Amino acid sequence: MLLVWKISIWWIVLFFLTFIPIESIYLSSVLYKFTHGPYVPVIMSAVLMVVMIVWHYVHAKRYKYELKHTLSPNKAKEMLENHDLKRIPGVGLFYTELVQGIPPIFPHLIEKIPTIHSVLIFVSIKHLHVPHVDASERFLFRQVEPKEYKVFRCVARYGYRDSLDEEADGFVIALVECLQYYIRDVNLYSADEVQNISYPISRDQSLSREKPSGRHAIHAEEMITPIQSFSELTTMSNAASNRLPQFQASKMNIEELAKIEEEQKFIQREAEKGAVYILGESEVVARPQSSLLKKIVVNYIYSFLRKNFMQGEKMLSIPHGKLLKVGISYEI
């Protein structure tokens, strides 16, 4: 994903020259009659600023903690190959903020409940600095080794004007469909071959290259290279799609193609058996040796904000009967 924002420096200068005097006049008037009532908006602004600072600080600390304690590939392989680990039918969607790696809450779940679904997908939802993300470019996949255990990583990308309140079943259908395309593509092409294949850009990509409108000087360019997402073959034109079977026949034998088709059917069968949504409920606490200020910020202020904000399952429209929450505590 490559984002390029093209805007003249003079538009930025004009923005500051316009709003800084206005804000300065407003602030000076409030401070001039501070004791006669204008202290109320100042206090409200200060409270909101403290809330934003506390939330960002603790949230960043929690993310760094999870990133530092991600499961290593060898540890993940050892855990998946454990004979005590049982597989149950269906698809498990494990939501995490980490784009790479397996979060530390996963081994905690396996320790308490040594059972995972036949198809396990770690889903990360990311918002990009573009208004909309085309449905064909929504999902990016990676497969966790060993491949026979059907564990995947998925990044679901949304623009800042895209809505997250779609039905959970519709989300699963779209995700599974793109996952099947990914399985096909990643088995058809090696990394070297994918780099040498040129694909026609989709209509949305061609429109996003250059879209001058009058005196507007802001452009957003979004490109996804094949090496970044094998599933981007779904955006090929009809002519390129017609040439795909010829390429398959020349590169692979019938047995390999049958193996790919069987793996796709397996994913579809497990999806039809149902999906379970797994959310991590991580409680963040300050370390015992932390300062008093940090303990107040983390243990009280942030804890109060987290308990009173909208929960993740409501934002994602997850059915209550298909939801599994896993609790864990982090010391930062």
C-alpha positions in Angstrom: 0.0 0.0 0.0 1.5 3.3 -1.1 -0.2 6.6 -0.3 0.9 9.8 -1.9 -0.6 13.1 -0.9 0.1 15.9 -3.4 -0.6 19.3 -2.0 1.1 22.6 -2.4 2.9 24.0 0.6 1.1 27.3 0.1 -2.2 25.7 0.9 -0.8 24.6 4.2 0.6 28.0 4.9 -2.8 29.6 4.1 -4.5 27.2 6.5 -2.3 28.2 9.4 -2.5 31.9 8.5 -6.2 31.7 8.6 -6.9 29.7 11.7 -4.1 30.7 14.0 -5.3 34.4 14.3 -8.9 33.2 14.8 -7.9 30.8 17.6 -5.6 33.4 19.1 -8.4 35.9 19.3 -10.7 33.4 20.9 -8.1 32.3 23.4 -7.2 35.8 24.4 -10.8 36.8 25.0 -11.3 33.7 27.2 -8.2 34.5 29.2 -9.1 38.2 29.5 -12.3 37.4 31.4 -11.3 34.1 32.9 -12.8 34.7 36.3 -16.2 35.8 34.9 -17.2 32.5 33.4 -15.1 31.7 30.3 -13.0 29.3 32.5 -15.7 26.7 31.7 -14.7 26.0 28.1 -11.0 26.1 29.1 -11.7 23.4 31.7 -13.7 21.3 29.3 -11.0 21.5 26.7 -8.4 20.5 29.3 -10.4 17.5 30.4 -10.9 16.3 26.8 -7.2 16.8 26.1 -6.3 14.7 29.2 -8.7 12.0 28.1 -7.1 11.9 24.6 -3.5 11.9 26.0 -4.3 9.1 28.5 -6.0 6.9 26.0 -3.3 7.3 23.4 -0.5 6.8 25.9 -1.9 3.6 27.4 -3.1 2.2 24.1 0.4 2.7 22.6 2.0 1.0 25.6 -0.4 -1.9 25.3 0.3 -2.3 21.5 4.1 -2.2 22.1 3.7 -4.8 24.8 1.8 -7.1 22.5 4.3 -6.5 19.7 7.2 -7.3 22.0 5.6 -10.5 23.2 4.4 -11.9 19.9 4.6 -15.6 19.5 7.8 -16.7 17.6 7.3 -18.9 14.5 9.0 -21.8 16.1 6.8 -21.5 19.2 3.7 -21.2 17.1 4.7 -24.3 15.1 5.4 -26.2 18.3 2.0 -25.2 19.7 0.1 -26.2 16.6 1.8 -29.5 16.4 1.0 -30.3 20.0 -1.0 -33.6 20.1 -3.1 -32.4 23.0 -4.5 -29.6 20.8 -7.9 -30.5 19.3 -9.5 -29.1 16.2 -13.3 -28.5 16.1 -15.4 -27.8 13.0 -16.0 -24.3 11.7 -14.0 -21.1 11.2 -12.5 -19.1 14.1 -12.0 -15.4 13.7 -9.5 -14.1 16.2 -9.5 -10.3 16.3 -6.2 -8.6 17.1 -4.6 -5.2 16.5 -1.3 -6.7 15.4 -0.8 -6.8 11.7 2.2 -9.2 12.0 2.8 -12.0 14.4 0.5 -14.0 16.7 -0.6 -12.0 19.8 0.4 -13.3 23.3 -3.3 -13.8 24.2 -3.5 -16.8 21.8 -1.2 -19.1 23.8 -3.1 -18.0 26.9 -6.3 -19.2 25.2 -4.7 -22.5 24.2 -3.4 -23.0 27.7 -6.9 -22.7 29.2 -8.9 -24.3 26.3 -6.6 -26.6 24.2 -9.0 -26.4 21.2 -9.0 -24.4 18.0 -11.2 -24.4 14.9 -10.4 -26.3 11.7 -9.7 -22.9 10.1 -8.3 -20.2 12.2 -7.9 -16.6 10.9 -6.2 -13.8 12.9 -8.1 -10.7 11.7 -6.7 -7.1 12.0 -8.9 -4.2 11.1 -7.0 -1.1 9.8 -8.3 2.3 8.7 -6.4 3.9 5.9 -6.0 7.6 4.9 -8.3 7.2 1.9 -12.1 7.7 1.8 -13.0 4.3 0.6 -11.3 0.9 0.0 -12.7 -1.2 -2.9 -14.2 -4.5 -1.8 -11.8 -6.4 -4.0 -8.9 -4.8 -2.2 -10.3 -5.1 1.3 -8.5 -8.2 2.5 -4.8 -9.1 2.6 -3.8 -12.6 3.6 -0.7 -14.5 4.9 -0.5 -18.1 5.9 1.1 -19.2 9.2 3.4 -22.2 8.9 2.9 -25.2 8.9 0.3 -24.8 6.1 -1.5 -28.0 6.8 -3.0 -26.5 10.0 -5.0 -23.9 8.1 -4.0 -20.9 10.2 -4.0 -17.5 8.4 -3.5 -13.9 9.0 -5.9 -11.3 7.5 -5.8 -7.5 7.4 -9.2 -6.0 6.7 -8.7 -2.5 5.4 -11.3 0.3 5.5 -11.3 3.9 4.5 -12.3 6.7 6.9 -15.7 6.9 5.2 -16.3 3.2 5.1 -18.8 1.8 7.6 -18.0 -1.1 9.9 -21.7 -1.9 10.8 -22.1 -4.5 8.1 -23.7 -7.8 9.1 -21.2 -10.3 10.6 -22.4 -13.0 8.2 -21.8 -10.8 5.2 -18.3 -10.1 6.5 -17.5 -13.8 6.8 -18.8 -14.6 3.4 -16.6 -11.9 1.7 -13.6 -12.9 3.8 -13.9 -16.6 3.0 -14.4 -15.9 -0.7 -11.2 -13.8 -0.8 -9.4 -16.5 1.2 -10.3 -19.0 -1.5 -8.8 -16.8 -4.1 -5.7 -16.4 -2.0 -5.3 -20.1 -1.7 -5.5 -20.5 -5.4 -3.1 -17.7 -6.2 -0.4 -18.5 -3.6 -0.3 -22.1 -4.9 -0.2 -21.1 -8.5 2.6 -18.5 -8.4 6.0 -18.4 -6.6 7.2 -15.0 -5.3 9.6 -14.7 -8.3 6.9 -15.5 -10.8 4.5 -13.1 -9.3 7.0 -10.2 -9.5 7.3 -10.8 -13.3 3.6 -11.0 -14.0 1.9 -7.7 -15.0 -1.8 -7.3 -14.2 -4.1 -4.7 -15.6 -5.1 -2.2 -13.0 -8.7 -2.1 -11.8 -11.0 0.8 -12.7 -10.8 2.2 -9.1 -7.0 2.1 -9.2 -6.9 3.9 -12.6 -9.2 6.6 -11.3 -7.2 7.1 -8.2 -3.9 7.7 -10.0 -4.7 11.3 -11.1 -8.0 13.0 -10.3 -7.5 16.7 -10.7 -10.7 18.6 -10.0 -10.5 22.3 -10.6 -8.0 23.9 -8.3 -7.9 20.9 -5.9 -4.3 20.0 -5.2 -4.8 16.9 -3.2 -4.4 13.5 -4.8 -4.3 10.0 -3.2 -2.5 7.2 -5.0 -3.1 3.7 -3.8 -1.1 0.8 -5.3 -0.8 -2.8 -4.2 2.0 -4.8 -5.7 1.4 -8.5 -6.4 4.1 -9.5 -3.9 2.1 -7.6 -1.2 -1.2 -9.4 -1.9 -1.6 -12.5 -4.1 -5.3 -12.1 -3.8 -5.2 -9.0 -5.9 -5.7 -11.3 -8.9 -9.4 -11.0 -8.2 -9.2 -7.5 -9.7 -8.0 -8.6 -13.1 -9.9 -7.8 -16.2 -12.0 -10.5 -18.0 -9.4 -10.9 -20.7 -6.7 -11.6 -18.1 -9.0 -14.0 -16.3 -9.5 -15.9 -19.5 -5.8 -16.4 -19.9 -5.4 -17.7 -16.4 -6.4 -21.4 -17.1 -3.8 -21.6 -19.9 -1.1 -20.4 -17.5 -2.3 -22.9 -14.9 -2.2 -25.8 -17.3 1.3 -24.9 -18.4 2.7 -24.6 -14.9 0.9 -27.2 -12.8 -0.4 -30.8 -13.3 -3.9 -32.1 -12.7 -3.0 -33.4 -9.2 -1.8 -30.1 -8.0 -4.9 -28.3 -9.4 -7.1 -30.9 -7.7 -5.3 -30.3 -4.4 -5.9 -26.6 -4.7 -9.6 -27.2 -5.4 -9.9 -29.6 -2.5 -8.4 -27.0 -0.1 -10.8 -24.4 -1.3 -13.7 -26.7 -0.8 -12.5 -27.5 2.7 -12.5 -23.8 3.6 -16.0 -23.5 2.2 -17.3 -26.5 4.1 -15.9 -25.2 7.3 -17.4 -21.8 6.7 -20.8 -23.3 6.2 -20.5 -25.0 9.6 -20.4 -21.6 11.2 -18.0 -19.0 12.5 -17.0 -18.1 16.0 -15.6 -14.6 16.8 -12.9 -14.5 19.4 -12.1 -11.1 21.1 -9.3 -10.5 23.5 -10.3 -8.6 26.7 -6.9 -7.3 27.8 -6.8 -5.5 31.1 -3.8 -3.2 31.4 -2.3 -2.5 34.8 0.8 -0.5 35.9 3.8 -2.4 37.3 4.2 -2.4 41.0 7.4 -0.4 40.8 5.7 2.3 38.6 5.3 5.9 39.8 2.2 7.0 41.6 1.2 9.2 38.6 1.5 6.2 36.2 -0.6 4.0 38.5 -3.4 6.6 38.6 -3.3 7.1 34.9 -3.3 3.4 34.0 -5.2 1.7 36.8 -7.9 4.3 37.3 -8.3 6.8 34.5 -7.7 4.4 31.6 -9.6 1.6 33.2 -12.6 3.9 33.7 -12.5 5.1 30.0 -12.2 1.5 28.7 -15.2 0.3 30.7 -17.4 3.1 29.6 -16.5 3.2 25.9 -18.3 1.2 23.2 -17.3 -2.5 23.2 -15.7 -4.0 20.2 -18.4 -6.6 19.5 -21.0 -3.8 19.2 -18.9 -1.8 16.7 -18.3 -4.9 14.6 -21.9 -6.1 14.8 -20.9 -9.5 16.2 -23.8 -11.8 17.2 -23.8 -12.4 20.9 -24.3 -16.1 20.5 -21.2 -16.5 18.4 -18.9 -14.4 20.6 -16.0 -15.7 22.7 -14.1 -13.4 24.9 -10.7 -14.2 26.3 -9.3 -12.2 29.3 -5.7 -11.5 30.0 -3.8 -8.9 32.1 -0.8 -6.9 30.8 1.7 -5.1 33.1 3.2 -2.1 31.4 
